Amino acid sequence: MDRLLLDTGFLVAYGKRHDSLHAKADQFLSKYRGGLYSVSAVITETCFHMDSPAKRGLLEWVEGGSLSVVEVPVSAYGELARTIGKYADRNVDFADAALVWLAEKSGIRRILTTDRRDFLTFRLKDGKRFDLIEWF
């Protein structure tokens, strides 16, 4: 089965009906039939950018099983700290470091994001890059 990681920018676009990229995100997901994965930090970050109705819609969508959300264990925080340190010049946030961690643990390198600059820069432990999916 095809699997994709979802980053904050994509989820904000999908969840906010007035976002300039909403229609494209909605269109992509209406056709996609694979598994969708993210980390809880991305959900938190996404909610920060939404009003209450959009937050509610996002959380209900996730609860309905449309997105598998992984919690980063505290035992992995050292790995996240190393990722943040490795890319200190980019001021990487916890959510992005957590997505790098999830990609390394799951083997999923394909990602829906608006943050092309960072995700084209990140390297996984095997030296591979993320594969940014064109959706907008």
N, C-alpha and C positions, 0 to 999 in steps of 0.2 A: 504494500500500500504506500502511496505517495504521502510524505509528511512534510509539513512546513512549520517553521518558527514564526511567531508574530511578535512584532515590536510595538512600542507605544504609538508611534506615528500612524501606523496602519490602523490600530484599534481606535485611536482618536478620530481618524477620518471615517471609519465605519460607524462609530457610535454617535457622532455629531451630525445630525441631518443637514446642518447649514455649513458644514465644512466644504471647502472647494473640492476636496477629493472624495467626498462621501459617495457619490454616484459610482465612481470607479471602484472603490473598495467593495461596495454592495454588489456591483456587477461581477467582480472577481469571485467573491464568495458564493454567489448564486450558481456559479458554474463549477466550482471546485468540489471534488468528491473525496479528497484525502483527509488525513488527520491533521489537526491544528494543535500546536503546542506553544506554551509560553511559561513564564515564571510569575509568581505572585507579585514580585516587585514591579513588573510591567503593568499588572492590573492596578496596583496602587498609583503608579505614575500616571497611567491613563485617566484614572478617576480625578486626579488633581486638575486635569485640563477640561473637565466636563461639568455641566450643571447637574442638578439633582435628577431630573428626568433621564438624562443620558447615562448617568452613573447607574441608575436603577435598571435601565434597559440593558446595559453591558453586563451587569451582574446576573440578571435573569437569563441572558443569552448563554453566559458561561455555565450557570447552574443547570441549564437545559442540556448540557453535554456537547455543545458546539466547539468548545475549546478545552483541552486538557491543560490544567495549570499545575505546575510542579513547584513545590516548596524547596528552596535551597536549604539544606541542613547546615547547622552551625559548623559542623565539621568541615564544610567546604569553604568557609569564609576566608581561610588562608589562601586558597586558590583564587578567590575573587580579589583579595588584596594584592596578590602578585600580578593579576591582570591589570588592575588599576595602576599599580606601580610601573608596569611595562609600558603603558600608554599614558604616563603622567602628563605629557605635553598636550594631550587631548582632553584632559579632565574627565575621564570616563566615569559615568555614574554607576551606582550599584546595579540598576536594572540591566544595563548593557553588559556589565561584567558577569551578571547572572546568566544572561543569554549565551555568552561565550562558554560558561561552565556547562550549561545544558547541551549546547552543541557538542562539546567534547564528550560528555557522558552518554548522549543518545545517538551520536553519529549523524544527527540532522544538521545539514549545512545550508539548506535552502531557507530563505527568510523573506518575509514581507515587512518592509521598513521604508521610511522616508529618509532615514539617516544613512544615506549612501556613503558619505565620506568616512565615517567611523567603521562601518561594517565592511567596506572594501579594504580598510587598513588592518583590521584584526586578523591575526593568524592563530589557527588552532594548534594544538600540541604536535600534530603530524605535519605542520607546515601548510596545510591547506587553508584556503580562503572560504569565506561565506559565499554562497551563490545567491545573489540578489535577484529576486523574481520581479520581472517587469509587470507592474499592475497599474501604473499611472503614466 
